[in-house]
């Protein structure tokens, strides 16, 4: 399978390297949608970063801002209770052209937009089968998300299933 051109040259930062972040990274690589060196995973837990690096040979960081700064796409894959803190950490670090994809349960787009002071946001909540590439994922986007970014979001989430 050839690498998708829609994600080519679009570095992705995963803020949160738990089960769903790991599933998304694995899907992107398994479907040859991205190269490992175009993916950075950030997490507060060094053991998670070590595991993700061992499994996928992706870049890792304990610094969310550093991970997100050069990314064209930032995936928020954290627990709901730490979202406000993560948004505070990232506020001001994202370029206006950065696409933010949130898989945080129960987090409305307005909360993310206000917390990040950012407009280009996709919100989704992949289901459990997504962890094994058999998920069904629906998503919504703000008006600030461009057609290209919508295609990128579709490709990114398609790595989890349908």
C-alpha positions as CSV (number, residue, x, y, z in Angstrom):
1,X,0.0,0.0,0.0
2,X,1.3,3.5,-0.8
3,X,1.5,6.3,1.6
4,X,-1.5,8.7,1.5
5,X,-0.5,12.0,0.0
6,X,-3.1,13.9,2.1
7,X,-1.0,13.3,5.3
8,X,2.4,13.6,3.5
9,X,4.5,16.4,5.0
10,X,2.0,16.9,7.8
11,X,3.7,16.1,11.1
12,X,1.3,14.9,13.8
13,X,1.7,15.3,17.5
14,X,-0.3,13.1,19.9
15,X,-0.8,14.8,23.2
16,X,-1.5,11.7,25.3
17,X,0.0,8.3,24.5
18,X,-2.6,6.0,26.2
19,X,-4.6,3.2,24.6
20,X,-6.4,5.3,22.0
21,X,-3.3,7.4,21.1
22,X,-1.4,4.2,20.7
23,X,-4.2,2.7,18.6
24,X,-4.2,5.8,16.3
25,X,-0.4,5.8,15.9
26,X,-0.4,2.0,15.2
27,X,-3.2,2.5,12.6
28,X,-1.4,5.3,10.8
29,X,1.8,3.2,10.5
30,X,0.0,-0.1,9.7
31,X,-1.9,1.5,6.8
32,X,1.3,3.3,5.7
33,X,-0.3,6.7,6.0
34,X,2.7,8.3,7.7
35,X,6.3,7.6,8.4
36,X,7.3,7.1,12.1
37,X,9.6,10.2,12.1
38,X,6.5,12.4,11.2
39,X,4.8,11.4,14.5
40,X,5.6,12.7,18.0
41,X,3.9,11.3,21.1
42,X,3.8,13.4,24.3
43,X,2.8,12.1,27.7
44,X,3.7,12.8,31.3
45,X,4.4,9.1,32.0
46,X,7.8,8.0,30.8
47,X,6.8,4.3,30.8
48,X,4.1,5.1,28.2
49,X,6.6,7.0,26.0
50,X,9.1,4.2,26.3
51,X,6.5,1.7,25.2
52,X,5.2,3.8,22.3
53,X,8.8,4.5,21.1
54,X,9.6,0.7,21.4
55,X,6.5,-0.3,19.5
56,X,6.5,2.3,16.7
57,X,9.9,4.0,16.6
58,X,8.2,7.4,16.8
59,X,9.5,10.6,18.4
60,X,8.5,11.1,22.0
61,X,8.5,14.1,24.4
62,X,7.4,14.9,27.9
63,X,6.8,18.5,26.8
64,X,3.4,19.1,25.2
65,X,4.4,22.5,23.8
66,X,7.5,21.2,22.1
67,X,5.6,18.2,20.6
68,X,2.9,20.5,19.2
69,X,5.0,23.4,18.1
70,X,6.0,22.0,14.7
71,X,3.0,19.7,14.1
72,X,0.5,20.5,11.4
73,X,-2.0,18.2,13.2
74,X,-2.3,17.9,17.0
75,X,-4.4,15.1,18.4
76,X,-5.7,15.6,21.9
77,X,-5.8,12.1,23.4
78,X,-5.9,12.8,27.1
79,X,-8.3,12.1,30.0
80,X,-11.1,14.7,30.4
81,X,-9.9,15.7,33.9
82,X,-6.5,16.9,32.5
83,X,-7.9,18.7,29.4
84,X,-8.0,22.2,30.9
85,X,-4.3,21.8,32.1
86,X,-3.2,20.5,28.7
87,X,-5.1,23.3,26.9
88,X,-3.4,25.8,29.1
89,X,0.0,24.3,28.3
90,X,-0.6,24.4,24.6
91,X,-2.3,27.9,24.5
92,X,-0.1,30.1,22.2
93,X,2.0,27.2,20.9
94,X,-0.2,26.4,17.9
95,X,-0.1,28.1,14.6
96,X,-3.5,29.3,13.3
97,X,-3.1,26.7,10.4
98,X,-2.7,23.8,12.9
99,X,-5.6,21.3,12.9
100,X,-6.6,20.1,16.3
101,X,-8.3,16.7,16.5
102,X,-9.9,16.0,19.9
103,X,-10.8,12.5,21.0
104,X,-11.4,13.6,24.6
105,X,-14.6,12.2,26.0
106,X,-17.3,14.8,26.9
107,X,-15.3,17.8,25.8
108,X,-17.3,20.2,23.7
109,X,-15.6,22.1,20.8
110,X,-16.2,25.4,22.6
111,X,-14.3,24.2,25.7
112,X,-11.3,23.2,23.5
113,X,-11.5,26.4,21.3
114,X,-11.6,28.6,24.4
115,X,-8.9,26.7,26.2
116,X,-6.5,26.7,23.3
117,X,-7.7,30.1,21.8
118,X,-7.8,28.2,18.5
119,X,-10.4,27.8,15.8
120,X,-9.5,24.8,13.5
121,X,-10.9,21.9,15.6
122,X,-12.3,18.5,14.8
123,X,-14.1,16.7,17.6
124,X,-14.6,12.9,17.6
125,X,-14.9,10.0,20.0
126,X,-13.7,6.8,18.5
127,X,-15.4,3.7,19.9
128,X,-13.6,0.8,21.6
129,X,-13.2,-1.4,18.5
130,X,-11.0,1.4,17.1
131,X,-8.3,0.1,19.4
132,X,-8.0,-2.9,17.1
133,X,-8.6,-1.1,13.8
134,X,-12.3,-2.1,13.6
135,X,-13.9,1.1,14.8
136,X,-16.7,3.3,13.5
137,X,-15.8,7.0,14.0
138,X,-18.0,10.0,13.4
139,X,-16.7,13.5,13.7
140,X,-17.6,17.1,13.5
141,X,-15.6,20.2,12.6
142,X,-15.7,23.9,13.1
143,X,-16.2,26.2,10.2
144,X,-12.5,27.2,10.4
145,X,-11.4,23.6,9.3
146,X,-10.4,23.8,5.6
147,X,-11.4,21.2,3.0
148,X,-7.8,19.9,3.1
149,X,-7.9,19.6,6.8
150,X,-11.2,17.7,6.6
151,X,-9.6,15.2,4.3
152,X,-6.6,14.9,6.7
153,X,-9.0,14.3,9.6
154,X,-10.8,11.7,7.6
155,X,-7.6,9.9,6.7
156,X,-6.3,10.1,10.3
157,X,-9.5,8.7,11.7
158,X,-9.9,6.2,8.9
159,X,-6.8,4.5,10.4
160,X,-9.0,3.3,13.2
161,X,-11.5,1.6,11.0
162,X,-14.4,3.2,9.1
